[in-house]
Amino acid sequence: MFSHRVRVATVRSMRMTVIGCGYLGAVHAACMAELGHEVIGIDVDPEKIAALQAARAPFYEPGLPELLERTMATGRLRFTTDIAEAAGSAVHFVCVGTPQKKGEFAADMKYVDAAVDALIPHLGAGELVVGKSTVPVGTAARLASRIADRAPDTEGLAWNPEFLREGHAVEDTLTPDRLVYGVDGGADTAEGKRAKALLDEVYATPLKRGTPLIVTDYQTAELVKVAANSFLATKISFINAMAELCEKVNADITQLADAIGHDDRIGRKFLNAGLGFGGGCLPKDIRAFMARAGELGADQTLTFLREVDSINMRRRIRMVDLAREVCDGSLIGRRVAVLGAAFKPLSDDIRDSPALNVAAQIRLQGGDVVLTDPAALDNARKAVPDISYAETVEDAVRGADVVLLLTEWKEYRDLEPATISGLVKNKRILDGRNALDPARWRAAGWTYRALGRPRA
C-alpha cells in the first residue's frame, strides 16, 4: 500500500503559492510541502482556511489528514485568506474550480479569472503563474495576455494540468504517471525554456525518479485533461451500451468485458459496466469540451460525446426501473436500502453522483429510501434532505424490500449475504456496480439482479 511518504531528493526549496484550496489545491499544497517547498495556500473561504490551518482536511481523501499534520509541523505549509501573502513566491499555482454554468454545458471561468486578477497586483519580476485548473482551450493564451499587459516583468504563464483520481490524489501528486507543461510558444522558445526551468525545480523529485515529461504549447496542454477524461468517459459508456444489449439477450457483461479486455489494444481498465460515471470532473468536462468545440466551429467533432453522456444518464434511469421491477411494479411505500452516496469509493464527493441521483428518483416515485455511506452522509444530507439516512449497513437494510449497492465501497463488496439476511423484509439485491458474486448471493436465497447480467 502506498505510504504517502516520498523520499525527497536534494533539491532547492522554492517558495510557492497555491490559490484555491478545494480538492485540487489543498492536496497540491500539502504535496508540494512534502516535496520540500515552502507553500502558502490561499482561499476566499475562511472556514476552509481555518480547517486547513488546523491541519484538518475539509473533505475526505485518504492520506491527506496525515500529510497535512506532517507538513504543517515542519513549518513549510500554511494557509491564509490574504492574497497579498502571495507576494514573493517564485511560482503561483491557480487551482480554483471550473464548474458547469447553470443551464449551459460551458465551463464557468469566473473563479479562474477572479483568481488571476486578484493575484496580478502582487506579482514580482521573474515569478511564474501556473494554471492547473481544467479549462476550455484558449484560456491560457487569454490569461497570458492579461498577465503580460499588467505584470510585464514576470515570467508570464504556464499550464500544468492535473491528473488526480479522487481517493488516490496524494499518491497521484507525489508520484505522477506523467507531467505536462504548456508554455508560451512551446518548448523551444526562450519564454518556454525559462518557464520549464522553474517547473523543473518544482517537480525535481518526481523528475529525478524518471517521471515522463511532455513540454508543449498552451493549447495542447489545455486539451490533454479534457481529451483524457473524454476517452475514459467514452470507454465507460461503451461498455454500458454493451450492458444494455446484454440485458436484452440475457448475456453477461462482465464476461464480455473480460473477453474483449484481453485484447491489449482495448485493455480491461474502465470496462466495468454499471451505474456509470459521476463526480466533479468527467460529466462537466465532457460537456464543457462539447461547448468549446461548438464555439470554435467544430460542432461535428465531438457530437459522439452527446451519446456518451446520454448512455451514462440512462444507466440511472435503468436502475430505478429495475428497482421498481423487482418490487412488483411499484415503489410506492416500499422500503429501499441504498448502499452508497458518493460518486465513487474512497471519496465523500457527491457531485453528480449516480448513487444519490438514483436514491432521489426512487424517493420521488414513492419509495421509502434509507441511505448509508462510510464518508458522504453529511454531504448527502445537505443535498437531499427528504430521504432517511443510516450510519450503518445494518440500520439501512432493516426491513428493506430491496437493497441497492450503488457505490462499490470495499465494505459493501465484502458483505456476507447471511449477515443481513435476517434484517431485510425481502431478500432482493440490485448490484449497481457489478461488484458482488451473483452465485454466492443466490445460494443464500437472494434475488440478485445487476445491470447487464443474466437474470439467473
N, C-alpha and C positions, 0 to 999 in steps of 0.2 A: 504493500500500500504506500502511496505517495506520502511523504512525511511533511511536506510543505517547508522543508528546510533546504536551502541551496548553498552549496559550498561556493562562496564568493571569491572570484579571482581578485588578484591585486589590481585594483582599478582606481582611477581618480574619482573621488566623491564629488558629485555635482549638486548644486542647489537647484531644485526644480519645483514648479508649481503644478498642481492638478486642479483644474477648475471644473466643478461639478462632481459631487461626492455621492452620487447614486451608485447603482450596482457596478458600473464600469469604473467610475472614478475612485470609489473607496478601495476597491480591490487593487487598482493600478497604483494608487498612492502607497498602500501598505507594501506591495511587492517591490516598488522602486526603493523604498526604505530598506527592505530586506536585502536588496542588491547592494546596499552600502551608500545610497544617496541621501542627501538632506531634502526632505519633502514637506511642502506646505499644501494641505488640501483646503480648498475654498469652495463654499457653497452658500447660497442665499437663505437656506432653511436653517434657522437657529436650533431647532430641536434635533435635527440630523447631526449638526456640528457638535452639539453638546454630547450626544451619544458617542460619536466617534472620538471626541476629545477625552471621554471617559473610557476609551478602549472597548466600547460596546458596538457590535455590528448592528446597524439599523435594519438588517434583513438577514434571512437565513442563507448562509453559504458555508459549507464545511471547510474548516481550517482557517477561516478569516478571523474569528474571535481570538484565537491563539496568536495569529500573526500580528494583529493589532496590539495585543498586550506586549509581545516581544519587541516589536519595532518602536513602540512608543516609550518603552523602558530605556531604550538606547538614547533617546533624545533626538533621533533623526527624523521623527514624524510628528507633526502637529496639525491641527485643523482650526480654521477660523472662518468668520463671515466677512472679513475685511479684505476686499480685493486689493487694497493698497499694499498689503503684505506680499503681493506677487513681485513687487519691485526688487530687482537684484538677482532674480533667478536666471540661470543660463538657458533653461528650457521651460516652456509653459505648455502643458498638455490641456487641451479642451476636450472634456469628456461628458458634456451635457447631452440630454436626451433629444431625440428627433421623432416625437410621436406622430401618429397619423392625424391629419387635420380632421376635425369633425365634419362629417358629411362629404368628405372627399377621400380619394386614395393617396393624395400627395402628402409628403412629409412636412411637418410644421417646423420651419427653420428659425422661429423667433428666439428660441433659447440659445442656439449656436450664435446667432447674430448678436444677441444681447451680451453673451459672454465675451465675445471678441471686442465689442465696443467698450465694455467695461474695462477690459484688460489694456487696450491700446494706450491710454494715458500713462500707464505705469511701465511701459516697455522701455528698455535701455539699449544702448548700442551693442551690437553683437549677439543679442538674445534671439531665440528662435521660438516661434509659436508652432505647436504641433497638434493638428486635429486628429482625434481618434474616433469621434462620433461617426455613425453611419449616415452618409449624406447623399443627396442627389448629385450625379456627375455634373461638374461645372461649379460646384460650391467653392472648392479650394481656390480656383482662379479668381473668383469674385472676391473672396476674403483676402487673398494675397494682394490684390489691387488696393483694397481698403487699407491694409496694413502699410503698404508701400507709400501711399499718399499721406498717411497720418503719423507714421513712425519710420521714416526712411533710413534711419541708422541701424535698424535691426537686421537680422539675417532673414527676415521675412517669415514664410510659412512652409511647413512640410505636412504631408498627410500620411499617417501611420495607422492604418485600420486595425481594429481589434478583432480577435477570433476566439472569444471566450465562450465556453459552454457552461451554462448555469449548473452548479453542482460540482464543477471542476475548474472554476475560474482561477483559483490561486495557482494550481498546477499549470494551467494553460498560460498564465502570465510569466511565471518563473521559468518554465521550460517550454517555450512555444514551439510549435511544429514548423513555423516559418515566421520571418519578419518581412514586412513590406514597407518601403519608404517611397512616398510620392514627393518628388522635389521639383523645384522650378525649372522647367525645360528639360528635365531628365537627368540622368547620372553624369553626363559628360560636360555640363555647363559649370561655370565657376560657382554660381549660386548653389547648384545641386551638390557639388563636392563639399562646400562648406557646411551645408545642412547635413549631409551624410556623416561628416566627421563628428558633428555634435551628437547625432543619434547613435553613432558607433560607440561613443563614450557612455551614453545612457545604457546601451544594451551590451556592454563589453563582456559581461559574464556569459550570457547565452551565446554570444557570437564566438567566444573562445571555446565553447563546448561544441561548436560546429553547426549551430542552428542555421538553416538555409536563409539567405538574404536576397531579396529582389529589390533593386533600386530602379524606379521607373518615374514616369511623369505623373502629374496630378490626376489626370482623368483616368488613367489605368488603375492607379491606387484606389480611387473612389469606387471603381467598378468591381474591384476584387471581392469585397464583402458581399455586395448585393448579388453578384454572379454566383458566389459560393452558396449563399442562402437559397437562391432560386433553384440551383441544381439539387440541393438537398430536399427542398420542398417538392420538386418535381418527382424525385425518386420515391418519396413517401406517398405522394398522391398516385403515382403509377401503381404501386403495389396495392393501394387501397382500391383503385379501379379494378384490379385483378380480383380483389376480395369480393367486390360486387358481383362479378361473373361467377366466382366460386360458389357464392350463395345460391345463385340461380340453378347450378347443376350439381350441388351437394359435393363439391370438391373441397380440398383442404389447402388454404392459402399458405399455411406455414410450410407444408411440404413443397408446394410450388416455389416459394421463396428460397428454400434450401436448395432446390434443384437448379434454379437459374443463378443463384448466388455462387455456385461453384465455378461459374464462368468468370475468370479473372478480369474480363472486360467489364463485368457488371458488379461483382462483389456482393457480399451478404449484408454489409452495413447499411442501415437505413432502409432495409426491406422488411421491416416489421409492421405488418398490417394491423390496423386497429382504429382507434378513435381519431387519429390524425394529429397534426401539429398545432401548437398554440404558442403562447408566450409573447414577450415584448419585441422579438426580432423577426422571425420568419414571416408571420402574417403581414405585419405592417411594412416590412422591407420589400416583399414581392409586390405589394400594392403600390408603394412609392416608386418602385422600379418601372412598373407599367405606366404610372402617371408621368414620370420623367420622359419615358420613351415617346409618349404622346406629345409632350411639349417640344421634343426635338424633331417631330415629324416622322418618327419611326414607329407609328402605331402598330403596324403589322408584325414588327419584330418580336414582340413579347405577348402576342394575343394568347399563346398557349398557357401563359401564367393565369389567365382568367379561368381556364378549365382546371388548372392545378388548384386554385383557390376554391372553385365550385365543388370539386371532388372532396376536398378537405372539409368543407362545411356540411356536405351531405352525410358524412360519417356520423355527425352529431345527431342529425335527424333520424338516421337509421337506428342508432342506439335507443332513442326514445321510442321508436316504432317497435323495436324488439322487446323492450320492457313492457309495452302495452300488450304485445302479442302473447308473452308468457303469462301475463296477468289476465288471461281470458278475454282480451279485447277492450279492457278499460282500466285506467289508472286511478279513477275516482275512488278515494277512500283507501287505496292500497298503501301499505307502509313499505317504503322503498329505502333501503340502506345503500348509501353511496360511499364507497371507499376511495377517497382522493378528492382534493380540491385544486391542488397546484397543477400547473400545466405539464409538469414532469417531476419525477422524484428528485430528492436532494435539493429542493427549492421550495420557497414559500410564495413564489410568483404566481399570481392568479390572472395576470393579464391575458385576455383572450384564451382563457383556459377551457379546453373542450369539456373537462370533467365538471366544472362549475356551470358551464352553459347547459349541459345535459340535465344536471340537477335542477336548475332553474326552470327549464322547459317542462320537466316532469311535474314540478310543483304547479306550474300554470295549467297543466292538464288534470289537476285534481289530486295528484299523488301526495301522500304524507311523507315528505323526504326527511331523512336523518343522515347527515353527512359527517364524516370524520376524516382527519388528515393529520399526520405527525407534525407538520410545521406550519401549515397555511390556514389554520382555523380562524385566527384573529382577522386576517385579511379577507377571508371568505365571509365572515360575519358582517363586516362593514359593507361588502359589495352586494351580498344577497341576504338581507336581514330576515326575510319572511320564510326561511326554511329552518329546520331544527339542526342542532349540532351536538355531537357527542365527542368526548375526549378519547374514548377507546373503541376498538372494533366491537367488543362485546356489547357495549351500550348502544352502538349504532345498529347492530343486527337484531337486537332483541325484538321479537315479534314481527320480523320483516316478512313480507310476502315475496320479496325478491331482493337479492343482493347484487349490486353493480360494482365491479372493480374497474375504476376509471383512471387511476394514476398508479403506475406499477412500482410503488414503494416495495422495498425488499420484504418488509413485514407482511405485506399483503400477498406477495408472490409465495412466501413461505407458509401461508396459512394452512393448517390442517383441517380438512373438512369436518372431522369428528369434533374438533374444538368448538365449533359454532353450530353444529347440527341441532343440539338441544335448545338453542336460543331462538332460532327462527321459527316463524309460523309455517312457512313453506320452504322446502329445500330447493330453491331455484337460484342459480348464479349466472350472471352475464359477465363475461370476461371481455371488457372493452379494450384490452391491450394484448390479448393472446399471450398472457403471462402465466397461466395455470396449466396443469396437466389434466386434460379432459377425462382421461381414463381413471385417474385417482378420484376425481370428484364424482364421476358417475358410479364408480364402485361403492362409494359411500352413500349412494341413494339420492344424489342431487341431480336435478335437471340442469345440464350445462349447455349454454349457448354462447357463441362468440361470433364476431364479425369475420366472415369468410371461412368459417369452419363447418364441417358436416354436422347435421343435427344429432347424429348418433353413430 
